[in-house]
Amino acid sequence: MAAINMNKEQLQQMIQGDKPVLVDFWAPWCGYCRRIAPAYEKIAEEYGDRLVVAKVNIDEEAQLAEAEGVEVIPTLILYKNGAAADFVVNPGSKAAMDQFIQEALEK
């Protein structure tokens, strides 16, 4: 399953659901965001049964990014039980994303 592009309303609905939600805050002009995108899509495929894997374009959802405290992209935020549980800025690799997800899910 591919990562889902979300807006503020969709994100608010999803984080109230049963599954944790992993969100990549990114922008099309961000070279590093584009570089990690294939690894993030692999995360979506591998974790799709346990997580909702989503993307938020900060150019289109600037107010949401600001409200979530996103100052540097890419930033991944994992939401559990309706709130942000943890975040990571500029994950260096898919392995770093895997580790972040495992640790954040255990919190």
DSSP file (Angstrom, degrees, kcal/mol; ACC not computed):
  #  RESIDUE AA STRUCTURE BP1 BP2  ACC     N-H-->O    O-->H-N    N-H-->O    O-->H-N    TCO  KAPPA ALPHA  PHI   PSI    X-CA   Y-CA   Z-CA
    1    1 A M              0   0    0      0, 0.0    46,-0.1     0, 0.0    47,-0.1   0.000 360.0 360.0 360.0 132.3    0.0    0.0    0.0
    2    2 A A        -     0   0    0      1,-0.1    51,-0.2    42,-0.1     2,-0.1  -0.377 360.0 -88.3 -79.6 158.6    1.4    3.4   -1.0
    3    3 A A        -     0   0    0     -2,-0.1     2,-0.4    51,-0.1    51,-0.3  -0.404  45.4-125.9 -63.4 143.0    1.7    6.4    1.4
    4    4 A I  E     -a   54   0A   0     49,-2.4    51,-2.9    -2,-0.1     2,-0.4  -0.788  10.7-130.9 -97.1 131.1   -1.5    8.5    1.4
    5    5 A N  E     -a   55   0A   0     -2,-0.4     2,-0.3    49,-0.2    51,-0.2  -0.703  36.9-171.3 -78.3 130.1   -1.3   12.2    0.7
    6    6 A M        -     0   0    0     49,-2.8    51,-0.4    -2,-0.4     2,-0.2  -0.883  21.0-154.0-127.2 153.9   -3.3   14.0    3.4
    7    7 A N     >  -     0   0    0     -2,-0.3     4,-2.5    49,-0.1     5,-0.2  -0.586  46.9 -87.2-109.8-178.1   -4.6   17.4    4.3
    8    8 A K  H  > S+     0   0    0      1,-0.2     4,-2.5    -2,-0.2     5,-0.2   0.903 125.6  48.2 -58.8 -45.5   -5.4   18.7    7.8
    9    9 A E  H  > S+     0   0    0      1,-0.2     4,-2.0     2,-0.2    -1,-0.2   0.916 112.5  48.2 -64.6 -43.7   -9.0   17.4    7.9
   10   10 A Q  H  > S+     0   0    0      1,-0.2     4,-2.7     2,-0.2    -1,-0.2   0.914 111.9  50.1 -63.2 -42.3   -8.0   13.9    6.8
   11   11 A L  H  X S+     0   0    0     -4,-2.5     4,-2.6     1,-0.2     5,-0.2   0.929 108.1  52.5 -62.5 -44.8   -5.1   13.8    9.3
   12   12 A Q  H  X S+     0   0    0     -4,-2.5     4,-0.6     1,-0.2    -1,-0.2   0.894 112.8  45.6 -59.0 -39.7   -7.4   14.9   12.1
   13   13 A Q  H >< S+     0   0    0     -4,-2.0     3,-0.9    -5,-0.2     4,-0.3   0.935 113.2  49.4 -67.1 -46.3   -9.8   12.0   11.3
   14   14 A M  H >< S+     0   0    0     -4,-2.7     3,-1.8     1,-0.2    -2,-0.2   0.876 104.4  56.4 -64.8 -40.2   -7.1    9.4   10.9
   15   15 A I  H 3< S+     0   0    0     -4,-2.6    67,-1.1     1,-0.3    -1,-0.2   0.693 102.2  58.2 -71.3 -13.5   -5.3   10.1   14.1
   16   16 A Q  T << S+     0   0    0     -3,-0.9    -1,-0.3    -4,-0.6    -2,-0.2   0.523  94.2  93.3 -86.0  -5.6   -8.5    9.5   16.0
   17   17 A G  S <  S-     0   0    0     -3,-1.8    64,-0.2    -4,-0.3    65,-0.2  -0.006  92.4 -97.9 -79.5-173.5   -8.7    6.0   14.5
   18   18 A D  S    S+     0   0    0     63,-0.1    63,-0.1    62,-0.1    -1,-0.1   0.802  98.5  71.5 -77.4 -31.6   -7.5    2.6   15.8
   19   19 A K  S    S-     0   0    0     -5,-0.2    -2,-0.2     1,-0.1    32,-0.2  -0.618  87.3-110.8 -90.4 145.1   -4.2    2.5   13.9
   20   20 A P        -     0   0    0      0, 0.0    32,-2.6     0, 0.0     2,-0.5  -0.362  33.3-137.0 -61.6 154.2   -1.2    4.6   14.6
   21   21 A V  E     -bC  52  79A   0     58,-2.2    58,-3.3    30,-0.2     2,-0.5  -0.976  11.7-160.9-123.2 123.0   -0.5    7.1   11.9
   22   22 A L  E     -bC  53  78A   0     30,-3.0    32,-3.3    -2,-0.5     2,-0.5  -0.909  15.0-168.3-102.1 124.4    3.0    7.8   10.5
   23   23 A V  E     -bC  54  77A   0     54,-2.8    54,-2.4    -2,-0.5     2,-0.7  -0.956  15.3-155.8-121.8 130.5    3.3   11.2    8.7
   24   24 A D  E     -bC  55  76A   0     30,-2.1    32,-2.7    -2,-0.5     2,-0.6  -0.911  11.1-155.4 -99.8 111.3    6.1   12.4    6.5
   25   25 A F  E     +bC  56  75A   0     50,-3.1    50,-1.5    -2,-0.7     2,-0.2  -0.814  37.7 143.9 -86.8 120.8    6.0   16.2    6.4
   26   26 A W  E     -b   57   0A   0     30,-2.3    32,-3.2    -2,-0.6    33,-0.4  -0.805  39.6-140.3-146.8 177.6    7.8   17.1    3.1
   27   27 A A    >   -     0   0    0     -2,-0.2     3,-1.5    30,-0.2     7,-0.2  -0.983  25.6-122.8-149.0 148.5    7.9   19.5    0.1
   28   28 A P  T 3  S+     0   0    0      0, 0.0     6,-0.1     0, 0.0    -1,-0.1   0.773 111.9  55.1 -63.3 -26.0    8.5   18.9   -3.6
   29   29 A W  T 3  S+     0   0    0      4,-0.0     2,-0.8    -3,-0.0    -3,-0.0   0.535  83.4 102.0 -83.9  -5.6   11.4   21.3   -3.7
   30   30 A C    <>  -     0   0    0     -3,-1.5     4,-2.0     1,-0.2     5,-0.2  -0.700  55.6-164.8 -85.2 108.8   13.2   19.4   -0.9
   31   31 A G  H  > S+     0   0    0     -2,-0.8     4,-1.9     1,-0.2    -1,-0.2   0.893  89.4  50.3 -60.1 -42.7   15.9   17.3   -2.4
   32   32 A Y  H  > S+     0   0    0      1,-0.2     4,-2.0     2,-0.2    -1,-0.2   0.874 107.3  55.2 -66.3 -35.8   16.4   15.2    0.7
   33   33 A C  H  > S+     0   0    0      1,-0.2     4,-0.9     2,-0.2    -1,-0.2   0.925 109.7  46.6 -60.6 -44.0   12.7   14.6    0.9
   34   34 A R  H  < S+     0   0    0     -4,-2.0     3,-0.2     1,-0.2    -1,-0.2   0.855 109.5  55.9 -66.2 -34.0   12.8   13.2   -2.7
   35   35 A R  H  < S+     0   0    0     -4,-1.9     4,-0.3     1,-0.2    -1,-0.2   0.879 112.4  39.7 -68.6 -37.9   15.8   11.1   -1.9
   36   36 A I  H  X S+     0   0    0     -4,-2.0     4,-2.4     1,-0.2     3,-0.3   0.573  90.6  94.4 -87.5  -7.1   14.2    9.3    1.0
   37   37 A A  H  X S+     0   0    0     -4,-0.9     4,-2.4     1,-0.2     5,-0.2   0.875  82.1  51.6 -54.8 -43.9   10.8    8.9   -0.8
   38   38 A P  H  > S+     0   0    0      0, 0.0     4,-1.7     0, 0.0    -1,-0.2   0.907 111.5  47.6 -61.7 -38.5   11.5    5.4   -2.1
   39   39 A A  H  > S+     0   0    0     -3,-0.3     4,-2.0    -4,-0.3    -2,-0.2   0.888 110.7  52.1 -66.3 -38.3   12.5    4.2    1.3
   40   40 A Y  H  X S+     0   0    0     -4,-2.4     4,-2.1     1,-0.2    -1,-0.2   0.887 106.8  52.9 -65.6 -37.8    9.3    5.8    2.8
   41   41 A E  H  X S+     0   0    0     -4,-2.4     4,-2.0     2,-0.2    -1,-0.2   0.874 107.0  52.5 -64.2 -36.0    7.2    4.0    0.2
   42   42 A K  H  X S+     0   0    0     -4,-1.7     4,-2.7     2,-0.2     5,-0.2   0.896 106.6  53.4 -64.3 -39.3    8.8    0.7    1.3
   43   43 A I  H  X S+     0   0    0     -4,-2.0     4,-2.9     1,-0.2     5,-0.2   0.927 106.8  52.5 -58.5 -44.6    7.8    1.6    4.8
   44   44 A A  H  X S+     0   0    0     -4,-2.1     4,-0.9     1,-0.2    -2,-0.2   0.904 111.9  45.7 -59.2 -42.2    4.2    2.0    3.6
   45   45 A E  H  < S+     0   0    0     -4,-2.0    -2,-0.2     1,-0.2    -1,-0.2   0.925 118.3  41.4 -66.1 -44.7    4.3   -1.4    2.0
   46   46 A E  H  < S+     0   0    0     -4,-2.7     3,-0.3     1,-0.2    -2,-0.2   0.834 125.2  32.4 -75.7 -33.7    5.9   -3.1    5.0
   47   47 A Y  H >X S+     0   0    0     -4,-2.9     4,-2.8    -5,-0.2     3,-1.9   0.382  83.2 109.3-106.1   3.5    3.9   -1.5    7.8
   48   48 A G  T 3< S+     0   0    0     -4,-0.9    -1,-0.2     1,-0.3    -2,-0.1   0.731  78.4  53.0 -55.8 -25.9    0.6   -0.9    6.0
   49   49 A D  T 34 S+     0   0    0     -3,-0.3    -1,-0.3    -4,-0.2    -2,-0.1   0.710 120.9  31.1 -81.6 -19.2   -1.2   -3.6    8.0
   50   50 A R  T <4 S+     0   0    0     -3,-1.9     2,-0.3     1,-0.2    -2,-0.2   0.661 123.5  32.7-109.1 -22.7   -0.1   -2.0   11.3
   51   51 A L     <  -     0   0    0     -4,-2.8     2,-0.6   -32,-0.2   -30,-0.2  -0.927  69.2-123.4-134.3 153.8    0.1    1.7   10.5
   52   52 A V  E     - b   0  21A   0    -32,-2.6   -30,-3.0    -2,-0.3     2,-0.6  -0.915  34.3-155.9 -89.3 122.8   -1.5    4.4    8.3
   53   53 A V  E     + b   0  22A   0     -2,-0.6   -49,-2.4   -32,-0.2     2,-0.3  -0.912  23.3 166.6-108.2 119.3    1.4    5.7    6.4
   54   54 A A  E     -ab   4  23A   0    -32,-3.3   -30,-2.1    -2,-0.6     2,-0.4  -0.811  28.0-145.5-133.0 165.9    0.8    9.3    5.1
   55   55 A K  E     -ab   5  24A   0    -51,-2.9   -49,-2.8    -2,-0.3     2,-0.5  -0.989   6.3-162.5-132.1 142.1    2.5   12.3    3.6
   56   56 A V  E     - b   0  25A   0    -32,-2.7   -30,-2.3    -2,-0.4     2,-0.7  -0.981  15.3-142.7-127.0 119.4    1.7   16.0    4.1
   57   57 A N  E >>  - b   0  26A   0     -2,-0.5     4,-1.9   -51,-0.4     3,-0.7  -0.710   9.5-154.7 -78.7 114.4    3.0   18.5    1.6
   58   58 A I  T 34 S+     0   0    0    -32,-3.2     7,-0.2    -2,-0.7    -1,-0.2   0.731  91.1  61.2 -68.5 -21.0    4.0   21.5    3.8
   59   59 A D  T 34 S+     0   0    0    -33,-0.4     3,-0.4     1,-0.2    -1,-0.3   0.866 113.7  35.8 -69.3 -35.0    3.5   23.9    0.8
   60   60 A E  T <4 S+     0   0    0     -3,-0.7    -2,-0.2     1,-0.2    -1,-0.2   0.728 129.4  34.5 -87.6 -24.7   -0.1   22.9    0.6
   61   61 A E     X  +     0   0    0     -4,-1.9     4,-2.3     1,-0.1    -1,-0.2  -0.397  68.9 147.1-128.1  53.7   -0.7   22.5    4.3
   62   62 A A  H  > S+     0   0    0     -3,-0.4     4,-2.4     1,-0.2     5,-0.2   0.872  73.4  53.1 -60.8 -39.7    1.5   25.2    5.8
   63   63 A Q  H  > S+     0   0    0      2,-0.2     4,-2.6     1,-0.2    -1,-0.2   0.894 109.4  49.2 -64.7 -38.8   -0.8   25.9    8.8
   64   64 A L  H  > S+     0   0    0      2,-0.2     4,-2.0     1,-0.2    -2,-0.2   0.934 110.7  49.5 -65.0 -46.0   -0.8   22.2    9.7
   65   65 A A  H  <>S+     0   0    0     -4,-2.3     5,-2.7     1,-0.2     4,-0.3   0.917 113.3  47.1 -59.5 -43.0    3.0   22.0    9.5
   66   66 A E  H ><5S+     0   0    0     -4,-2.4     3,-1.4     1,-0.2    -1,-0.2   0.917 110.3  52.0 -64.8 -43.3    3.3   25.1   11.8
   67   67 A A  H 3<5S+     0   0    0     -4,-2.6    -1,-0.2     1,-0.3    -2,-0.2   0.827 110.4  49.3 -62.5 -32.1    0.7   23.7   14.2
   68   68 A E  T 3<5S-     0   0    0     -4,-2.0    -1,-0.3    -5,-0.1    -2,-0.2   0.425 116.4-115.0 -88.5   0.8    2.7   20.5   14.5
   69   69 A G  T < 5 +     0   0    0     -3,-1.4     2,-0.7    -4,-0.3    -3,-0.2   0.736  55.1 163.3  76.3  22.7    5.9   22.3   15.1
   70   70 A V      < +     0   0    0     -5,-2.7    -1,-0.2    -6,-0.2     3,-0.1  -0.667   7.2 152.7 -79.8 114.5    7.6   21.2   11.8
   71   71 A E        +     0   0    0     -2,-0.7     2,-0.4     1,-0.3    -1,-0.2   0.637  63.2  39.4-112.7 -24.7   10.5   23.5   11.2
   72   72 A V  S    S-     0   0    0    -47,-0.0    -1,-0.3     2,-0.0    18,-0.1  -0.976  87.7-106.2-128.6 139.7   12.8   21.2    9.2
   73   73 A I  S    S+     0   0    0     -2,-0.4   -47,-0.1     1,-0.2   -41,-0.1  -0.912  90.9  41.2-120.1 151.4   11.9   18.7    6.5
   74   74 A P  S    S+     0   0    0      0, 0.0    16,-3.0     0, 0.0     2,-0.4   0.484  73.9 164.0 -76.0 143.1   11.6   15.9    6.1
   75   75 A T  E     -CD  25  89A   0    -50,-1.5   -50,-3.1    14,-0.2     2,-0.5  -0.998  21.8-156.3-123.6 128.7   10.1   15.3    9.6
   76   76 A L  E     -CD  24  88A   0     12,-3.0    12,-2.3    -2,-0.4     2,-0.4  -0.906  10.7-172.0-103.5 131.2    8.3   12.1   10.4
   77   77 A I  E     -CD  23  87A   0    -54,-2.4   -54,-2.8    -2,-0.5     2,-0.6  -0.987  11.4-152.3-123.4 131.8    5.8   12.2   13.2
   78   78 A L  E     -CD  22  86A   0      8,-2.7     7,-3.6    -2,-0.4     8,-1.3  -0.916  12.5-159.7-104.1 122.6    4.1    9.1   14.6
   79   79 A Y  E     +CD  21  84A   0    -58,-3.3   -58,-2.2    -2,-0.6     2,-0.4  -0.857  13.3 174.5-103.0 133.6    0.6    9.7   16.1
   80   80 A K  E >   + D   0  83A   0      3,-2.7     3,-1.7    -2,-0.4   -61,-0.1  -0.998  66.2   0.8-135.9 140.6   -0.9    7.2   18.6
   81   81 A N  T 3  S-     0   0    0     -2,-0.4   -65,-0.1     1,-0.3    -1,-0.1   0.848 132.1 -52.4  53.6  38.3   -4.2    7.6   20.5
   82   82 A G  T 3  S+     0   0    0    -67,-1.1     2,-0.3   -65,-0.2    -1,-0.3   0.486 121.9  79.0  83.5   3.2   -5.0   10.9   18.9
   83   83 A A  E <  S-D   80   0A   0     -3,-1.7    -3,-2.7   -68,-0.1     2,-0.3  -0.952  89.0 -87.7-142.1 160.4   -1.7   12.7   19.6
   84   84 A A  E     -D   79   0A   0     -2,-0.3    -5,-0.3    -5,-0.3     3,-0.1  -0.531  36.8-178.9 -67.4 125.5    1.9   12.9   18.4
   85   85 A A  E     -     0   0A   0     -7,-3.6     2,-0.3     1,-0.4    -6,-0.2   0.808  61.9 -23.6 -94.9 -37.1    3.9   10.1   20.2
   86   86 A D  E     -D   78   0A   0     -8,-1.3    -8,-2.7     2,-0.0    -1,-0.4  -0.979  55.9-154.7-166.5 165.0    7.4   10.8   18.7
   87   87 A F  E     -D   77   0A   0     -2,-0.3     2,-0.3   -10,-0.2   -10,-0.2  -0.978   2.7-158.2-147.5 160.4    9.1   12.4   15.7
   88   88 A V  E     -D   76   0A   0    -12,-2.3   -12,-3.0    -2,-0.3     2,-0.4  -0.996  12.1-146.3-139.8 139.5   12.4   12.2   13.8
   89   89 A V  E    S-D   75   0A   0     -2,-0.3   -14,-0.2   -14,-0.2   -16,-0.1  -0.893  76.3  -6.7-107.0 134.8   14.0   14.8   11.6
   90   90 A N  S    S-     0   0    0    -16,-3.0    -1,-0.2    -2,-0.4   -15,-0.1   0.925  76.3-151.0  50.7  58.9   16.0   13.9    8.5
   91   91 A P        -     0   0    0      0, 0.0    -1,-0.1     0, 0.0     6,-0.1  -0.404   5.2-143.7 -59.9 133.5   16.0   10.1    9.0
   92   92 A G        -     0   0    0     -2,-0.1     2,-0.3     1,-0.1     3,-0.1   0.674  66.6 -10.2 -77.3 -18.4   19.3    8.9    7.3
   93   93 A S  S  > S-     0   0    0      1,-0.1     4,-1.8   -54,-0.0     5,-0.1  -0.964  74.4 -89.8-165.8 172.7   18.0    5.6    5.9
   94   94 A K  H  > S+     0   0    0     -2,-0.3     4,-3.0     1,-0.2     5,-0.2   0.890 125.2  57.0 -63.0 -38.5   15.2    3.1    5.8
   95   95 A A  H  > S+     0   0    0      1,-0.2     4,-2.4     2,-0.2    -1,-0.2   0.895 105.5  50.3 -59.7 -39.6   16.9    1.4    8.7
   96   96 A A  H  > S+     0   0    0      2,-0.2     4,-2.4     1,-0.2    -1,-0.2   0.886 111.0  48.8 -65.7 -38.1   16.7    4.6   10.7
   97   97 A M  H  X S+     0   0    0     -4,-1.8     4,-2.7     2,-0.2    -2,-0.2   0.922 110.4  51.2 -66.5 -43.5   13.0    4.9    9.9
   98   98 A D  H  X S+     0   0    0     -4,-3.0     4,-2.6     1,-0.2    -2,-0.2   0.930 111.7  47.2 -57.2 -46.5   12.4    1.3   10.9
   99   99 A Q  H  X S+     0   0    0     -4,-2.4     4,-2.6     1,-0.2     5,-0.2   0.922 111.5  50.6 -63.4 -44.5   14.2    1.9   14.2
  100  100 A F  H  X S+     0   0    0     -4,-2.4     4,-2.8     1,-0.2     5,-0.2   0.928 111.7  47.9 -57.8 -46.4   12.2    5.1   14.8
  101  101 A I  H  X S+     0   0    0     -4,-2.7     4,-2.5     2,-0.2     5,-0.2   0.932 111.7  49.2 -62.6 -47.0    8.9    3.3   14.1
  102  102 A Q  H  X S+     0   0    0     -4,-2.6     4,-1.2     1,-0.2    -1,-0.2   0.932 115.5  43.3 -58.8 -46.7    9.7    0.4   16.4
  103  103 A E  H  X S+     0   0    0     -4,-2.6     4,-0.7     1,-0.2    -1,-0.2   0.902 114.2  49.9 -67.8 -40.3   10.7    2.7   19.3
  104  104 A A  H >< S+     0   0    0     -4,-2.8     3,-0.7    -5,-0.2    -1,-0.2   0.869 108.1  53.3 -67.7 -36.4    7.8    5.0   18.8
  105  105 A L  H 3< S+     0   0    0     -4,-2.5    -1,-0.2     1,-0.2    -2,-0.2   0.803 105.3  55.6 -67.9 -28.0    5.3    2.2   18.8
  106  106 A E  H 3<        0   0    0     -4,-1.2    -1,-0.2     1,-0.2    -2,-0.2   0.667 360.0 360.0 -78.9 -15.9    6.7    0.9   22.1
  107  107 A K    <<        0   0    0     -3,-0.7    -1,-0.2    -4,-0.7    -2,-0.1   0.490 360.0 360.0 -73.2 360.0    6.1    4.2   23.8
